[in-house]
Amino acid sequence: QVPLVQFGGGLVQPGGSLRLSCVASGFEFSLYTMGWYRQGPGNQRELVGDISSGGKKTYNGSVTGRFTISRDNAKNTVYLQMNSLKPEDTGVYYCNANWAQFDYWGQGAQVTVSS
C-alpha cells in the first residue's frame, strides 16, 4: 500500500492555475502535518507550504497570496491550489506527511509553467 498518491500537474501557461491533490492511506491522516515541496531544475527541494493537523498553514514567501493549501480529513486528502503561476514555479511537486518519527512522500508530479 502506497502511503501517498498524488494527482494533478501538467503544463500551464503563465498566469494560469493548477490544482494538485494527494491522497493518503495506511496511516492516521488527521494527526499528520501535510506539506508540499518542490524541486526546480538545478535546485534543491524546497518547502512550498504546509498545513498542520490543527489547520495552521505556512507558506514559502514566493507563493504567498498565489497558492493555497487545504486538507479534507474525511477524504484523507491534501490539496495545493496554485494560481497566477509563473515560469519559476516550474518543478516537480511532492506531497509529504510528517508526524513524530514518521515521514512519507508522494511520487511527485511535474508542473511546467511555460508559454
KEMARTI-865017 format. One record per atom (N, C-alpha, C): x, y, z. Coordinates in steps of 0.001 Angstrom, whole numbers, padded with zeros to 6 digits, always signed. Example, Ala and Ser with C-alpha at 12.3 -4.5 7.8 and 13.67 -1.06 7.14 Angstrom:
% residues 2
+013190-005690+007800
+012300-004500+007800
+013200-003300+007800
+012850-002250+007080
+013670-001060+007140
+012900+000030+007870
//
This chain:
% residues 115
+000850-001186+000000
+000000+000000+000000
+000888+001239+000000
+000657+002110-000956
+001446+003322-001082
+000834+004384-000184
+001608+004937+000754
+001025+005880+001713
+000447+007144+001095
+001138+007693+000083
+000698+008947-000524
+000687+008803-002045
-000435+009098-002645
-000563+009062-004095
-001013+010437-004576
-000244+011002-005491
-000525+012340-005982
-001291+012304-007293
-002067+013377-007501
-002815+013570-008746
-002661+015024-009167
-002691+015231-010455
-002610+016590-010981
-001245+016866-011563
-001023+018120-011886
+000203+018525-012546
-000027+018684-014030
+001047+019074-014723
+000961+019239-016161
+001546+020546-016618
+001168+020899-017839
+001676+022118-018482
+000610+023208-018413
+001019+024396-018027
+000094+025518-017932
+000827+026784-018364
+000072+027712-018920
+000656+028985-019332
+000854+029903-018129
+001790+030813-018223
+001952+031805-017144
+000629+032513-016858
+000365+032684-015581
-000891+033278-015162
-002010+032281-014950
-001789+031051-015344
-002800+030020-015222
-002848+029396-013841
-003718+028391-013716
-003937+027724-012435
-003855+026212-012598
-003473+025573-011524
-003476+024113-011431
-003810+023739-010001
-004385+022547-009839
-004591+022027-008502
-003968+020643-008405
-003182+020469-007380
-002611+019166-007061
-003370+018572-005883
-003487+017268-005888
-004076+016588-004741
-003199+015408-004353
-003342+015005-003111
-002519+013932-002564
-003397+013131-001618
-003599+011875-001942
-004480+011002-001159
-003628+010082-000294
-003951+010054+000982
-003195+009254+001944
-003937+007970+002296
-003179+006958+002625
-003778+005716+003095
-002785+004982+003975
-003334+004199+004898
-002497+003353+005725
-001957+003991+006984
-002330+005235+007241
-001917+005876+008491
-002985+006875+008907
-002870+007369+010127
-003874+008269+010699
-003642+009680+010180
-004242+009952+009041
-004004+011197+008307
-004190+012438+009165
-005215+012455+009992
-005566+013662+010735
-004482+014091+011718
-003595+013197+012089
-002533+013517+013037
-001347+014218+012392
-001246+014089+011094
-000035+014481+010391
-000066+015916+009883
+001098+016578+009949
+001310+017792+009188
+001535+017388+007740
+000790+018024+006857
+000898+017718+005434
+001573+018886+004723
+002572+018572+003950
+003328+019616+003274
+003426+019376+001784
+003697+020442+001082
+004008+020385-000345
+005410+020954-000538
+006219+020221-001270
+007576+020628-001600
+007717+020653-003115
+008735+021338-003571
+009016+021314-004998
+010522+021354-005233
+010886+020846-006390
+012281+020879-006793
+012349+021323-008236
+012865+022538-008431
+013024+023079-009764
+014301+022590-010413
+014443+022797-011700
+015644+022354-012421
+016910+022933-011799
+017810+022081-011379
+019065+022527-010809
+018978+023060-009397
+017804+022922-008787
+017617+023462-007434
+017423+022346-006421
+017592+022710-005168
+017286+021767-004097
+015782+021760-003836
+015332+020694-003247
+013931+020620-002875
+013640+021665-001802
+012529+022390-001978
+012157+023425-001020
+010707+023268-000593
+010437+023765+000590
+009070+023735+001100
+008241+024795+000384
+007114+024387-000132
+006147+025326-000711
+005223+025830+000394
+004771+024914+001215
+003916+025261+002326
+003433+024010+003010
+002856+024196+004197
+002300+023045+004891
+001081+023436+005710
+000380+022410+006155
-000808+022611+006970
-000752+021604+008117
-000877+022111+009325
-000762+021254+010495
-002033+020441+010701
-001971+019548+011663
-003154+018762+011994
-004294+019656+012479
-003942+020793+013050
-004949+021727+013520
-005383+022751+012488
-004808+022686+011300
-005216+023563+010209
-004372+024813+010038
-003321+024957+010852
-002444+026118+010690
-001624+025952+009417
-001553+027036+008646
-000860+026983+007357
+000371+027884+007368
+001413+027418+006719
+002583+028252+006472
+002936+028145+005002
+003497+029203+004470
+003842+029252+003054
+005243+029815+002846
+005882+029317+001813
+007089+029943+001298
+006701+031333+000796
+007517+032311+001106
+007185+033677+000720
+006978+033873-000770
+007599+033020-001576
+007485+033181-003029
+006108+032794-003558
+005313+032097-002747
+003995+031655-003213
+002850+032278-002424
+003174+033022-001393
+002132+033645-000564
+001217+034506-001421
-000082+034295-001228
-001083+035045-001975
-001444+034417-003312
-000685+033433-003745
-000974+032762-005018
-001360+031294-004828
-000753+030644-003859
-001004+029222-003606
-001801+029067-002312
-002642+028057-002287
-003423+027756-001089
-003385+026261-000814
-003032+025933+000402
-003058+024542+000862
-004336+024320+001661
-004946+023152+001439
-006117+022785+002236
-006097+021277+002439
-006858+020844+003408
-006945+019410+003682
-008378+019027+003983
-008701+017791+003633
-010015+017228+003922
-009762+015922+004658
-009873+015966+005968
-009557+014780+006762
-010538+013637+006503
-011751+013962+006105
-012731+012921+005806
-012340+012127+004557
-011601+012793+003678
-011168+012146+002436
-009682+011778+002453
-009017+012026+003573
-007585+011749+003680
-006802+012392+002532
-007146+013621+002240
-006587+014286+001067
-006104+015692+001415
-004981+016042+000827
-004470+017405+000922
-004374+017969-000495
-004643+019262-000590
-004682+019923-001893
-003689+021081-001936
-003236+021378-003132
-002459+022586-003363
-003071+023289-004571
-003751+024386-004307
-004322+025199-005369
-003291+026252-005757
-002900+026266-007008
-001859+027179-007484
-002460+028117-008524
-002457+029397-008207
-002978+030423-009112
-001848+031361-009523
-002106+032122-010559
-001126+033110-011048
+000254+032480-011190
+000297+031352-011823
+001549+030605-011927
+002574+031357-012774
+003833+031188-012367
+004953+031846-013025
+005924+030780-013545
+006720+031116-014523
+007698+030132-015019
+008607+029598-013913
+008915+030425-012931
+009786+029973-011852
+009103+028996-010899
+007824+028771-011070
+007118+027746-010293
+007321+026352-010900
+007954+026280-012033
+008198+025004-012693
+009038+024078-011824
+008643+022826-011769
+009400+021844-010999
+008578+020604-010733
+009172+019699-010001
+008461+018512-009546
+007937+018796-008141
+006652+018593-007958
+005995+018867-006689
+005727+017564-005957
+006060+017567-004672
+005900+016382-003846
+005032+016703-002639
+004151+015800-002287
+003469+015959-001002
+004210+015143+000048
+004051+015577+001276
+004759+014982+002405
+003827+014885+003597
+003953+013811+004330
+003217+013634+005576
+004218+013417+006695
+004084+014175+007756
+005061+014090+008843
+004376+014124+010197
+004762+013176+011052
+004287+013148+012434
+005242+012316+013248
+005753+012871+014300
+006714+012188+015174
+007883+011693+014298
+008168+010402+014382
+009291+009879+013596
+008866+009369+012233
+007586+009564+011882
+007060+009053+010622
+007082+010133+009541
+007509+009754+008366
+007663+010698+007277
+007422+009964+005961
+006437+010427+005192
+006097+009780+003928
+006125+010804+002810
+006439+010298+001591
+006494+011170+000415
+005632+010613-000709
+005027+011539-001448
+004325+011152-002657
+005311+010910-003790
+004779+010458-004919
+005634+010063-006035
+006130+011241-006865
+005578+012415-006621
+005980+013593-007370
+005108+013820-008595
+004965+015099-008939
+004195+015473-010128
+004883+016656-010801
+005054+016549-012105
+005716+017636-012842
+004724+018763-013092
+005149+019968-012767
+004406+021175-013095
+005315+022033-013963
+004836+022356-015156
+005614+023176-016077
+004809+024401-016449
+005384+025563-016179
+004720+026823-016493
+005489+027462-017647
+004850+027470-018793
+005525+027946-019993
+004509+028350-021047
+004882+029337-021830
+004022+029750-022936
+004437+029033-024219
//
